Amino acid sequence: MNKIKIVNDKLEKINLCKCINVEYIISEYIFGINVVKIHVSNDTELEIEIDLKEDVRLNFDITIDKNVKFNLFILTKGNKGKIQYKYNLYENTVCNIEKFQNINTIKEMMITNLNGENAAINYNFKTISNNKESYDFHIFHNSKNTFSNIKNGGVCIKDGSIIFQVSSFVPKNITNCVVNQSNRIINLTNNESKIKPNLYIDCNDVEASHSALIGTFSDSELFYLQSRGITKEDAIKLLIRGFVTSDITNLKLQKNINKNLDKYWR
């Protein structure tokens, strides 16, 4: 498996095939932002591990060539950071992203440009929030027949709070697009969390949907498990584990998620 690892603002480890090129640009300014540029030229997979022990700002600029299927798995942990991800997809490009993070405080932005016909992004993100987390997603359908499926899920514990703002854009005459947003926050605190789904659709020939749910697990979910002899506390643990690991296919990422879950719910 191809992998890069970033500790604070340094690229620590690289193991890459020829179809992935990584350029790490270090800012010359004291308060500048380092940039990780990734270019993918053929079908492949990549793991990115980010460990932010300090307050770090990073930009990822990821370009995927046309006719490429790219699977990306991201694990983020640590203390505090600000990260921006920019994805550029072209004709017949398919990008599948599975992402998990357990970080104290983070502010993050994702910009996705679907620049060619049949470009598609499938994004599945889960987080455990101990403190303030803010996410801002912008998905631009810049060509016809493009597809976006954005799924975000978070669990708030301790002092955790989450803001998901998801904005999808389809301009006039960009037809036959599919635009999906699904956001859910399991809030186990008294803190306020927010979901702000936005669909900016200026074309009639588009299939678009969004869902937003904030709360705890339903009584019916808990009752089903308790009726089978499982205590309410254990039922909540099982539901959390199922929620956070749902749709995660990468075995290594699954292992890391379960390891993090074990810290809170054994």
BALOBA-1460 file (C-alpha; in Angstrom, 3 decimals):
// residues 266
<rec num="1" residu="m" x="0.000" y="0.000" z="0.000"/>
<rec num="2" residu="n" x="1.278" y="3.458" z="-0.895"/>
<rec num="3" residu="k" x="1.638" y="5.658" z="2.167"/>
<rec num="4" residu="i" x="2.770" y="9.067" z="3.317"/>
<rec num="5" residu="k" x="3.023" y="10.179" z="6.929"/>
<rec num="6" residu="i" x="3.080" y="13.741" z="8.200"/>
<rec num="7" residu="v" x="4.091" y="14.600" z="11.756"/>
<rec num="8" residu="n" x="3.348" y="18.236" z="12.581"/>
<rec num="9" residu="d" x="4.556" y="20.050" z="9.460"/>
<rec num="10" residu="k" x="7.132" y="17.508" z="8.265"/>
<rec num="11" residu="l" x="6.819" y="14.718" z="5.753"/>
<rec num="12" residu="e" x="8.263" y="11.824" z="7.714"/>
<rec num="13" residu="k" x="7.758" y="8.718" z="5.610"/>
<rec num="14" residu="i" x="7.047" y="7.991" z="1.955"/>
<rec num="15" residu="n" x="6.418" y="4.659" z="0.268"/>
<rec num="16" residu="l" x="5.062" y="5.271" z="-3.204"/>
<rec num="17" residu="c" x="4.670" y="3.644" z="-6.599"/>
<rec num="18" residu="k" x="5.509" y="5.442" z="-9.832"/>
<rec num="19" residu="c" x="1.936" y="6.545" z="-10.508"/>
<rec num="20" residu="i" x="1.880" y="8.815" z="-7.437"/>
<rec num="21" residu="n" x="4.054" y="11.887" z="-7.280"/>
<rec num="22" residu="v" x="4.329" y="13.867" z="-4.030"/>
<rec num="23" residu="e" x="5.863" y="17.308" z="-3.710"/>
<rec num="24" residu="y" x="6.204" y="18.877" z="-0.278"/>
<rec num="25" residu="i" x="6.526" y="22.665" z="-0.367"/>
<rec num="26" residu="i" x="7.673" y="24.280" z="2.871"/>
<rec num="27" residu="s" x="6.629" y="27.869" z="3.357"/>
<rec num="28" residu="e" x="9.440" y="30.399" z="3.672"/>
<rec num="29" residu="y" x="7.375" y="32.505" z="6.050"/>
<rec num="30" residu="i" x="7.073" y="32.072" z="9.804"/>
<rec num="31" residu="f" x="3.283" y="31.877" z="9.736"/>
<rec num="32" residu="g" x="3.038" y="30.382" z="6.269"/>
<rec num="33" residu="i" x="1.225" y="27.231" z="5.207"/>
<rec num="34" residu="n" x="3.087" y="24.192" z="3.939"/>
<rec num="35" residu="v" x="1.645" y="22.498" z="0.857"/>
<rec num="36" residu="v" x="1.484" y="18.798" z="0.004"/>
<rec num="37" residu="k" x="0.966" y="18.389" z="-3.763"/>
<rec num="38" residu="i" x="-0.124" y="14.935" z="-4.907"/>
<rec num="39" residu="h" x="-0.488" y="13.897" z="-8.549"/>
<rec num="40" residu="v" x="-2.054" y="10.546" z="-9.420"/>
<rec num="41" residu="s" x="-1.592" y="9.262" z="-12.966"/>
<rec num="42" residu="n" x="-2.961" y="5.700" z="-12.810"/>
<rec num="43" residu="d" x="-5.305" y="3.466" z="-10.832"/>
<rec num="44" residu="t" x="-3.980" y="3.070" z="-7.292"/>
<rec num="45" residu="e" x="-4.538" y="3.474" z="-3.559"/>
<rec num="46" residu="l" x="-2.929" y="5.755" z="-0.981"/>
<rec num="47" residu="e" x="-2.884" y="6.001" z="2.805"/>
<rec num="48" residu="i" x="-2.221" y="9.356" z="4.467"/>
<rec num="49" residu="e" x="-1.490" y="9.456" z="8.192"/>
<rec num="50" residu="i" x="-1.390" y="12.876" z="9.865"/>
<rec num="51" residu="d" x="-0.221" y="13.386" z="13.450"/>
<rec num="52" residu="l" x="-0.568" y="16.997" z="14.632"/>
<rec num="53" residu="k" x="1.146" y="17.307" z="17.991"/>
<rec num="54" residu="e" x="1.284" y="21.100" z="17.610"/>
<rec num="55" residu="d" x="-0.937" y="23.780" z="16.077"/>
<rec num="56" residu="v" x="-0.198" y="23.207" z="12.386"/>
<rec num="57" residu="r" x="-1.632" y="24.538" z="9.125"/>
<rec num="58" residu="l" x="-1.437" y="22.359" z="6.021"/>
<rec num="59" residu="n" x="-2.781" y="22.492" z="2.469"/>
<rec num="60" residu="f" x="-3.253" y="19.370" z="0.346"/>
<rec num="61" residu="d" x="-3.544" y="19.849" z="-3.418"/>
<rec num="62" residu="i" x="-4.548" y="16.536" z="-5.010"/>
<rec num="63" residu="t" x="-4.873" y="16.157" z="-8.794"/>
<rec num="64" residu="i" x="-6.125" y="12.932" z="-10.362"/>
<rec num="65" residu="d" x="-5.723" y="12.362" z="-14.090"/>
<rec num="66" residu="k" x="-8.610" y="11.410" z="-16.347"/>
<rec num="67" residu="n" x="-9.699" y="7.755" z="-16.552"/>
<rec num="68" residu="v" x="-8.156" y="7.019" z="-13.145"/>
<rec num="69" residu="k" x="-9.766" y="5.242" z="-10.189"/>
<rec num="70" residu="f" x="-8.155" y="6.404" z="-6.953"/>
<rec num="71" residu="n" x="-8.857" y="5.122" z="-3.424"/>
<rec num="72" residu="l" x="-7.676" y="7.394" z="-0.612"/>
<rec num="73" residu="f" x="-7.629" y="6.559" z="3.092"/>
<rec num="74" residu="i" x="-6.877" y="9.324" z="5.610"/>
<rec num="75" residu="l" x="-6.228" y="9.031" z="9.348"/>
<rec num="76" residu="t" x="-5.771" y="12.224" z="11.366"/>
<rec num="77" residu="k" x="-4.949" y="12.403" z="15.070"/>
<rec num="78" residu="g" x="-3.311" y="14.745" z="17.530"/>
<rec num="79" residu="n" x="-3.906" y="18.065" z="19.211"/>
<rec num="80" residu="k" x="-4.813" y="20.961" z="16.948"/>
<rec num="81" residu="g" x="-4.654" y="22.036" z="13.333"/>
<rec num="82" residu="k" x="-6.065" y="23.763" z="10.279"/>
<rec num="83" residu="i" x="-6.119" y="21.719" z="7.080"/>
<rec num="84" residu="q" x="-7.357" y="22.402" z="3.567"/>
<rec num="85" residu="y" x="-7.883" y="19.670" z="0.977"/>
<rec num="86" residu="k" x="-8.328" y="20.519" z="-2.692"/>
<rec num="87" residu="y" x="-9.278" y="17.763" z="-5.141"/>
<rec num="88" residu="n" x="-9.133" y="18.183" z="-8.926"/>
<rec num="89" residu="l" x="-10.887" y="15.436" z="-10.886"/>
<rec num="90" residu="y" x="-11.105" y="15.109" z="-14.648"/>
<rec num="91" residu="e" x="-12.918" y="13.074" z="-17.294"/>
<rec num="92" residu="n" x="-13.948" y="9.595" z="-16.064"/>
<rec num="93" residu="t" x="-12.023" y="10.066" z="-12.811"/>
<rec num="94" residu="v" x="-13.400" y="8.219" z="-9.778"/>
<rec num="95" residu="c" x="-12.103" y="9.189" z="-6.329"/>
<rec num="96" residu="n" x="-13.184" y="7.143" z="-3.300"/>
<rec num="97" residu="i" x="-12.209" y="8.643" z="0.061"/>
<rec num="98" residu="e" x="-12.505" y="7.039" z="3.492"/>
<rec num="99" residu="k" x="-11.431" y="9.240" z="6.353"/>
<rec num="100" residu="f" x="-11.357" y="9.105" z="10.146"/>
<rec num="101" residu="q" x="-9.999" y="11.488" z="12.710"/>
<rec num="102" residu="n" x="-9.711" y="11.840" z="16.450"/>
<rec num="103" residu="i" x="-8.123" y="15.204" z="17.112"/>
<rec num="104" residu="n" x="-8.605" y="17.674" z="19.936"/>
<rec num="105" residu="t" x="-9.461" y="20.765" z="17.860"/>
<rec num="106" residu="i" x="-9.570" y="21.211" z="14.109"/>
<rec num="107" residu="k" x="-10.788" y="23.573" z="11.426"/>
<rec num="108" residu="e" x="-10.919" y="22.030" z="7.991"/>
<rec num="109" residu="m" x="-11.959" y="22.916" z="4.453"/>
<rec num="110" residu="m" x="-12.458" y="20.643" z="1.466"/>
<rec num="111" residu="i" x="-12.746" y="21.943" z="-2.102"/>
<rec num="112" residu="t" x="-13.629" y="19.490" z="-4.856"/>
<rec num="113" residu="n" x="-13.575" y="20.403" z="-8.540"/>
<rec num="114" residu="l" x="-15.322" y="17.927" z="-10.839"/>
<rec num="115" residu="n" x="-13.773" y="19.221" z="-14.030"/>
<rec num="116" residu="g" x="-14.561" y="16.523" z="-16.580"/>
<rec num="117" residu="e" x="-17.569" y="14.493" z="-17.699"/>
<rec num="118" residu="n" x="-18.268" y="11.409" z="-15.556"/>
<rec num="119" residu="a" x="-15.958" y="12.609" z="-12.787"/>
<rec num="120" residu="a" x="-17.143" y="11.198" z="-9.460"/>
<rec num="121" residu="i" x="-16.284" y="11.540" z="-5.785"/>
<rec num="122" residu="n" x="-17.456" y="9.267" z="-2.999"/>
<rec num="123" residu="y" x="-16.529" y="10.738" z="0.395"/>
<rec num="124" residu="n" x="-17.085" y="8.919" z="3.682"/>
<rec num="125" residu="f" x="-15.891" y="10.774" z="6.768"/>
<rec num="126" residu="k" x="-16.179" y="9.962" z="10.486"/>
<rec num="127" residu="t" x="-14.882" y="11.816" z="13.540"/>
<rec num="128" residu="i" x="-14.918" y="11.582" z="17.332"/>
<rec num="129" residu="s" x="-15.139" y="15.106" z="18.717"/>
<rec num="130" residu="n" x="-13.663" y="15.943" z="22.122"/>
<rec num="131" residu="n" x="-13.556" y="19.685" z="21.503"/>
<rec num="132" residu="k" x="-14.465" y="22.188" z="18.793"/>
<rec num="133" residu="e" x="-14.432" y="20.890" z="15.224"/>
<rec num="134" residu="s" x="-15.480" y="22.849" z="12.150"/>
<rec num="135" residu="y" x="-15.728" y="21.531" z="8.579"/>
<rec num="136" residu="d" x="-16.513" y="23.448" z="5.409"/>
<rec num="137" residu="f" x="-17.091" y="21.464" z="2.191"/>
<rec num="138" residu="h" x="-17.401" y="22.955" z="-1.303"/>
<rec num="139" residu="i" x="-18.208" y="20.650" z="-4.214"/>
<rec num="140" residu="f" x="-18.196" y="22.204" z="-7.681"/>
<rec num="141" residu="h" x="-19.827" y="20.312" z="-10.555"/>
<rec num="142" residu="n" x="-17.985" y="22.018" z="-13.381"/>
<rec num="143" residu="s" x="-18.916" y="19.518" z="-16.082"/>
<rec num="144" residu="k" x="-21.916" y="17.465" z="-17.191"/>
<rec num="145" residu="n" x="-22.659" y="13.956" z="-15.914"/>
<rec num="146" residu="t" x="-20.672" y="14.412" z="-12.708"/>
<rec num="147" residu="f" x="-21.410" y="12.681" z="-9.410"/>
<rec num="148" residu="s" x="-20.810" y="13.579" z="-5.767"/>
<rec num="149" residu="n" x="-21.784" y="11.576" z="-2.686"/>
<rec num="150" residu="i" x="-20.695" y="13.279" z="0.542"/>
<rec num="151" residu="k" x="-21.307" y="11.409" z="3.803"/>
<rec num="152" residu="n" x="-20.244" y="12.930" z="7.120"/>
<rec num="153" residu="g" x="-20.721" y="11.450" z="10.564"/>
<rec num="154" residu="g" x="-19.514" y="12.548" z="13.978"/>
<rec num="155" residu="v" x="-19.854" y="11.584" z="17.626"/>
<rec num="156" residu="c" x="-19.595" y="14.359" z="20.223"/>
<rec num="157" residu="i" x="-18.283" y="13.440" z="23.671"/>
<rec num="158" residu="k" x="-16.793" y="15.374" z="26.608"/>
<rec num="159" residu="d" x="-16.448" y="19.007" z="25.387"/>
<rec num="160" residu="g" x="-17.085" y="18.086" z="21.770"/>
<rec num="161" residu="s" x="-19.022" y="20.089" z="19.210"/>
<rec num="162" residu="i" x="-19.149" y="19.790" z="15.424"/>
<rec num="163" residu="i" x="-20.115" y="22.086" z="12.581"/>
<rec num="164" residu="f" x="-20.675" y="20.536" z="9.148"/>
<rec num="165" residu="q" x="-21.250" y="23.059" z="6.365"/>
<rec num="166" residu="v" x="-21.659" y="21.347" z="3.015"/>
<rec num="167" residu="s" x="-22.214" y="23.357" z="-0.184"/>
<rec num="168" residu="s" x="-22.756" y="21.765" z="-3.589"/>
<rec num="169" residu="f" x="-22.767" y="23.883" z="-6.747"/>
<rec num="170" residu="v" x="-24.222" y="23.043" z="-10.166"/>
<rec num="171" residu="p" x="-24.186" y="25.965" z="-12.644"/>
<rec num="172" residu="k" x="-26.607" y="26.554" z="-15.476"/>
<rec num="173" residu="n" x="-26.435" y="24.032" z="-18.377"/>
<rec num="174" residu="i" x="-24.351" y="21.530" z="-16.359"/>
<rec num="175" residu="t" x="-26.836" y="18.681" z="-16.877"/>
<rec num="176" residu="n" x="-27.265" y="15.079" z="-15.718"/>
<rec num="177" residu="c" x="-25.427" y="15.556" z="-12.432"/>
<rec num="178" residu="v" x="-26.099" y="13.606" z="-9.241"/>
<rec num="179" residu="v" x="-25.565" y="15.518" z="-5.998"/>
<rec num="180" residu="n" x="-25.948" y="13.748" z="-2.642"/>
<rec num="181" residu="q" x="-25.258" y="14.983" z="0.877"/>
<rec num="182" residu="s" x="-25.762" y="12.976" z="4.070"/>
<rec num="183" residu="n" x="-24.780" y="14.375" z="7.471"/>
<rec num="184" residu="r" x="-25.383" y="12.981" z="10.936"/>
<rec num="185" residu="i" x="-24.060" y="13.963" z="14.352"/>
<rec num="186" residu="i" x="-24.545" y="11.782" z="17.437"/>
<rec num="187" residu="n" x="-24.437" y="14.326" z="20.253"/>
<rec num="188" residu="l" x="-23.729" y="12.802" z="23.665"/>
<rec num="189" residu="t" x="-23.103" y="16.208" z="25.260"/>
<rec num="190" residu="n" x="-25.054" y="19.369" z="26.075"/>
<rec num="191" residu="n" x="-22.989" y="21.364" z="23.574"/>
<rec num="192" residu="e" x="-24.489" y="22.771" z="20.403"/>
<rec num="193" residu="s" x="-23.579" y="21.214" z="17.069"/>
<rec num="194" residu="k" x="-24.733" y="22.390" z="13.650"/>
<rec num="195" residu="i" x="-25.294" y="21.016" z="10.169"/>
<rec num="196" residu="k" x="-25.658" y="23.480" z="7.295"/>
<rec num="197" residu="p" x="-26.492" y="21.706" z="4.015"/>
<rec num="198" residu="n" x="-26.564" y="23.946" z="0.955"/>
<rec num="199" residu="l" x="-27.581" y="23.025" z="-2.589"/>
<rec num="200" residu="y" x="-26.889" y="25.744" z="-5.139"/>
<rec num="201" residu="i" x="-28.503" y="24.237" z="-8.231"/>
<rec num="202" residu="d" x="-29.004" y="26.415" z="-11.308"/>
<rec num="203" residu="c" x="-29.979" y="23.604" z="-13.671"/>
<rec num="204" residu="n" x="-33.244" y="21.629" z="-13.896"/>
<rec num="205" residu="d" x="-31.760" y="18.363" z="-15.157"/>
<rec num="206" residu="v" x="-30.051" y="17.404" z="-11.888"/>
<rec num="207" residu="e" x="-30.747" y="14.802" z="-9.204"/>
<rec num="208" residu="a" x="-29.998" y="16.380" z="-5.817"/>
<rec num="209" residu="s" x="-30.696" y="15.430" z="-2.200"/>
<rec num="210" residu="h" x="-29.498" y="16.153" z="1.300"/>
<rec num="211" residu="s" x="-30.161" y="14.911" z="4.809"/>
<rec num="212" residu="a" x="-29.155" y="16.329" z="8.179"/>
<rec num="213" residu="l" x="-29.695" y="14.751" z="11.582"/>
<rec num="214" residu="i" x="-28.432" y="15.775" z="15.016"/>
<rec num="215" residu="g" x="-29.347" y="13.852" z="18.154"/>
<rec num="216" residu="t" x="-28.802" y="10.600" z="19.968"/>
<rec num="217" residu="f" x="-29.861" y="7.111" z="18.940"/>
<rec num="218" residu="s" x="-33.570" y="6.450" z="18.569"/>
<rec num="219" residu="d" x="-35.628" y="4.656" z="21.185"/>
<rec num="220" residu="s" x="-36.406" y="1.912" z="18.666"/>
<rec num="221" residu="e" x="-32.706" y="1.229" z="18.065"/>
<rec num="222" residu="l" x="-32.025" y="0.994" z="21.784"/>
<rec num="223" residu="f" x="-35.164" y="-1.061" z="22.456"/>
<rec num="224" residu="y" x="-34.227" y="-3.607" z="19.784"/>
<rec num="225" residu="l" x="-30.877" y="-4.315" z="21.437"/>
<rec num="226" residu="q" x="-32.180" y="-4.152" z="25.018"/>
<rec num="227" residu="s" x="-34.955" y="-6.622" z="24.146"/>
<rec num="228" residu="r" x="-32.188" y="-9.096" z="23.385"/>
<rec num="229" residu="g" x="-30.652" y="-8.828" z="26.838"/>
<rec num="230" residu="i" x="-28.114" y="-6.068" z="26.111"/>
<rec num="231" residu="t" x="-27.872" y="-3.287" z="28.688"/>
<rec num="232" residu="k" x="-28.593" y="0.284" z="27.593"/>
<rec num="233" residu="e" x="-24.938" y="1.264" z="28.131"/>
<rec num="234" residu="d" x="-23.663" y="-1.632" z="26.022"/>
<rec num="235" residu="a" x="-26.331" y="-0.940" z="23.389"/>
<rec num="236" residu="i" x="-25.059" y="2.635" z="23.018"/>
<rec num="237" residu="k" x="-21.489" y="1.348" z="22.678"/>
<rec num="238" residu="l" x="-22.520" y="-1.086" z="19.945"/>
<rec num="239" residu="l" x="-24.478" y="1.570" z="18.060"/>
<rec num="240" residu="i" x="-21.560" y="4.019" z="18.227"/>
<rec num="241" residu="r" x="-19.140" y="1.403" z="16.913"/>
<rec num="242" residu="g" x="-21.481" y="0.506" z="14.084"/>
<rec num="243" residu="f" x="-22.084" y="4.161" z="13.214"/>
<rec num="244" residu="v" x="-18.412" y="5.137" z="13.119"/>
<rec num="245" residu="t" x="-17.211" y="2.075" z="11.207"/>
<rec num="246" residu="s" x="-20.073" y="1.963" z="8.698"/>
<rec num="247" residu="d" x="-18.993" y="1.963" z="5.042"/>
<rec num="248" residu="i" x="-15.285" y="1.818" z="5.986"/>
<rec num="249" residu="t" x="-13.750" y="-0.871" z="3.778"/>
<rec num="250" residu="n" x="-10.024" y="-0.380" z="4.442"/>
<rec num="251" residu="l" x="-8.964" y="-2.937" z="7.053"/>
<rec num="252" residu="k" x="-6.114" y="-0.847" z="8.426"/>
<rec num="253" residu="l" x="-8.384" y="2.169" z="8.848"/>
<rec num="254" residu="q" x="-10.987" y="-0.059" z="10.524"/>
<rec num="255" residu="k" x="-8.335" y="-1.241" z="12.974"/>
<rec num="256" residu="n" x="-7.331" y="2.330" z="13.820"/>
<rec num="257" residu="i" x="-10.961" y="3.333" z="14.303"/>
<rec num="258" residu="n" x="-11.625" y="0.437" z="16.667"/>
<rec num="259" residu="k" x="-8.444" y="1.243" z="18.582"/>
<rec num="260" residu="n" x="-9.654" y="4.818" z="19.090"/>
<rec num="261" residu="l" x="-13.143" y="3.648" z="20.039"/>
<rec num="262" residu="d" x="-11.658" y="1.326" z="22.665"/>
<rec num="263" residu="k" x="-10.191" y="4.360" z="24.420"/>
<rec num="264" residu="y" x="-13.698" y="5.652" z="25.132"/>
<rec num="265" residu="w" x="-15.999" y="2.644" z="25.009"/>
<rec num="266" residu="r" x="-14.709" y="-0.768" z="26.012"/>
